[in-house]
Amino acid sequence: MKTAATLACLSLFALAAPASAQTNWDEVEFETIPLAPGVAVLISGRAGNLGVSYGEDGTILIDDQFAPLTDKIEAAIAELGADPVKFLINTHYHGDHTGGNENLGKKGALIFAQKNVRVRLLEGRQGERPIPPAPKEALPVVTYDQGLTLNVNGDTVDVMFVGGGHTDGDSVIFWREDNIVHMGDLYFKIPGYPFIDVASGGNVFNAMNSLDTVIRMIDDETKVIPGHGPMSNKAELVVYRAMVGDAVARVKALRDEGKTLEEAVAADPLADFNRGEGFISKDSFVTAIWNSMD
């Protein structure tokens, strides 16, 4: 529980600002989990989960965490027997998923992302927790609206924008032949509640639609990589989607009664959810649901 909460707080920090000099990156270790021949996931417990597809056509990396971890990520990939990263796919623009873009871009990795990811990286973010615009080397070179398909390493890899919801640029990556899906931060398998980044185009109704699309697409044997947390499966994803829907229904009922946002938060509609302490609190999730209705 404590480790997961720490992970989540680091994710928020990554959204807010560049990596902190106070973080001891030397302590970060990656767990490598083979999922199929030529496909693995790297989990560090410090940022977004990384997907790796490798073989004769080159190495694809899904997300790249923080810039100070690039060397460790490359070492973990090398230990798989894979070549250096040739293709990099960003599931969305948050810093714990794109922090290594500049490092890998300078080494020649071709960066892919949904078109809104490039826009948000290029523009940066103003406000309470500003983010500076990303340098040229960190920007996606190949962008898409709905998605694209990579025919590499003996697999058909679908990179899909199914409506977003966490942000306005979330991609889901599906390995057809190996029956593996990387959800990005549309799916958090950690304590606390979903992160709907309304300020970055996120919307809980879009998130539910995206989850529904993936659930229809996969089966009981699909290996599900969440954006954060341990490996998962369709059954757990269905439970997660039901939880989100229940939360939305409760908040909507309060709004329909004429409650204000403050009154809805005070009513504590998620009191019996028992999801523990994490990155996103009950009150924050209620607020995100409310703002999604606006």
N, C-alpha and C positions, 0 to 999 in steps of 0.2 A: 504493500500500500504506500509506504513512504517513498519507495523508489519510483513508483508510477506518478505520484504527486510531484516529485522533483522533476521528472521528465516533462510533465505538463507545464510546470512553471517555466522551464527552459524554453518550451515551445512558444509561450507568450513572450518571453524575453526576446526570442529570435524575431518575432513579428515586430517588436517595438524598436529594436536597435541593433547595431552590429554586435558581433560576439564580444563578450566582456573579457578584459585582461585578467579578471579575478577568477575566471573559470579555469580549473586545472585540467586541461585537455589531455595531459599525460595519463590521467586515470581512466580515460574512456577506453573501453574494450568492446570489440564487436563479436557477437555470436553469429556464426555462419550456419545457416540451416539449409541443406540441399532439399529442394522440393521436387525436382525431376532432373533427368540428365540435361545439363546445360542451363538449369534455372535454380537460383538460390535467393534467399533473403538474408540481409545483414541487419541485425538488431543490436543497438547499442544501449537502449534505455535512456538516451540523452536527447534524441530528436526523432524525426520521421524515419520509418522503416524503409530500407533500401532494397529494391528488387534488382537482380542481376541476371541477364540472359547472355550466354556466351557460347562461342563455337567458331567454326571456320569463317563465318561471315563477319565476325567482330563482336565486341562486347557492348551490350546495351546496359546502361545504369539508369534505374528509376529513382530520381531525387539524389541529393548529394549532401544533405545536412549542413554543417557549419564549415567555413573555410579552413579553420585550424585542423580539421579532421581529414582533409583530403589525402594526406600521405597514408594515414591509417586505413582509409577506405581503399586506396590503391593497393596497399599491402594485402588486405583481405581478399581483394579480387585476384591478385597474383597467386595467392595460396590456393585458389580454386583451379589454378592452371589456365586462367583466362588471360587474354591479351589486354593491354591498356584500353581504357574506355574510348570507344569510337562514336557511340551515340548516347546522348543524355536526354532523358525525358523528365520534365518538371510536371508533377501532378498539379501544382498550383504555385503561387508566387511567394508564399511565406518564407522567411529567412531560414527556418530549420529544414527546409526542403530545397532551397536554392542557394544556400550560403557558399557552396563550393563551385558554383557556376563559373566564376571568373577564373579560378585555378584550372579547371578542366577545359574551359574554352580556350585559354592560352595554350594548352597542350594539344589543341586540335580537335577536341570533341565537338561533334555537331549537335547543337541543342535544339530540342523540339518542345513545343508547348502550345496550349490553346492560345488564341490570339490575345485574349485579355491579360494573360500572364505577361506577355511582352510589354503591353501598354502599362501595366502597373509597375513592372520593374523599371521601365524607362522613365516614368513620371515620379517614382518614389511616393512618399506619403507624408502629408502635412499633419498638423494637429498636435495632440498631447504627446504622442510617441512617434515623432517623425522618423522616416526612413529616407536616406539620400537616394537619388536616382542611381541605378546600377550602371557600371561602366559597360562599354560596348562589348567586351569579351564575355560578359555575363548574360547577355541578352539572347533569347531564343532566336535562332536563324531560320528555322522552319516552323511556321505557325499554321494553324488550321482553325476552321470554324467548328465543324461537327466531329472531325477525326480523320485518321489515316490508318493504313495498314502497312506493317513492315514484314516482309517475307524473308526471314533470316534464321540461320542456325537450325534449319529443319522445322521451324515452327511458323505459324501465322500469328503475328502479334497485333491485335487491334488496339489502337490508342483512341479512346472515345470521350467526347464531351457529351454527356447525357442530360445536361441541364444545370449542372453545378449545384450550389446550395451552401456549401462551406464558404466558398467565394464565388465569383462569377467566371472562374476559369478552371474549374476542377476537371481533371482527366482521370479516367479509369482505364487500366491496362489489362487486357485479357489475352492470355496465351491459349489459343484454341485447342491445339493438339494435346497440350499438357494440362489443360483444365485448371488454370491458375488465374486468379484475378487480384490485382493491386488496387485497393480502394482509395488511396490517398486519404485525406482527412475528412472524407465523407463518412468515415467509420472510425470511431475512437473506441478501442478496447482497453480502456483504462478507467480508474475511478473518476467520478465527476460526470459532467454532462456534455453533450455535443457542443462544439464550437461553431456557431453560426456568425461569421464575420460580416455583419450587415454593412459595416463601413467599407468593405471591399466587395460589395455586390452579393454577399451571401443572403440566403432567404430559406427559412425552414421548410416552406412548401416546395421549393425547388429541390431541396435536399431529400424530402420524402419521395418525390417523383423519381429522383436519381436512384435512390435506394430500391424503389420498386422495379425500376428498369433492370438493375443488376440482378435482383432476386429472380426475376422472370428468366433471365439469361443463363443462370448457373444451375447446377444440380447438387444433389447431396454429396457428391464426391469432389466438388470443387474445393480447392485450397484457397482460402481467402486471406490476403495480406491486408491488415488494417493499417491506417496511417500511423497509429501508435499502439503499442501493446503487442502481446503474443499472437501467434498464428490463430486463425479462426476458421469457421466453416459457414455453410449456408444457414444451418439451424440457428446459430448464434446471431448471424446477421438479421434474420427474420425477427428474433426477439428484440434486437436493437431497434429495428424499424418500428415495431409495435410500441416500444417505449416512447419513441419520438412522437408517434401518432397520439398516444394517450396524453402526453404532456400538452400537445397542441390543442387537443379537445378540451382539456381542463382550463387552459388559459383563454381559449375562445369563449367558453361558457361564461367566465367572469367578465369578459369584455361585453358579451351580449347582454349581461345583466346591468350594464352601464357603469361598471367599475372603472376607475382610473388605473393607470399603470402602477402607481404607488399603492393603491388599494389591492390590486391583483397580487403584487409582490408580498404585501403584508398578509394576504390570505394564505400564503404558503401552500399552493395547490399541489406541489410535488413532495409534500412532507413524507409520504409513505413509500417513496421510490427506493430509498436505501442504496444509493449509488456511491456512497462514501465521499471523502474529500478529494478534490482533484483540481485541475486547471480551471474548469468552468463550474461555478457554483449553481445551486438551484436558482437563486435570484437572477444571476446573469443569463441563464437559459430562459427563464420566464420573460426577461426583458427582450431577449433576442426574438423570441416567438412573437411578442407583442409588436415589436418594431417591424417584423416581417409582414404583419397584417397591414401596416401602414404603406 
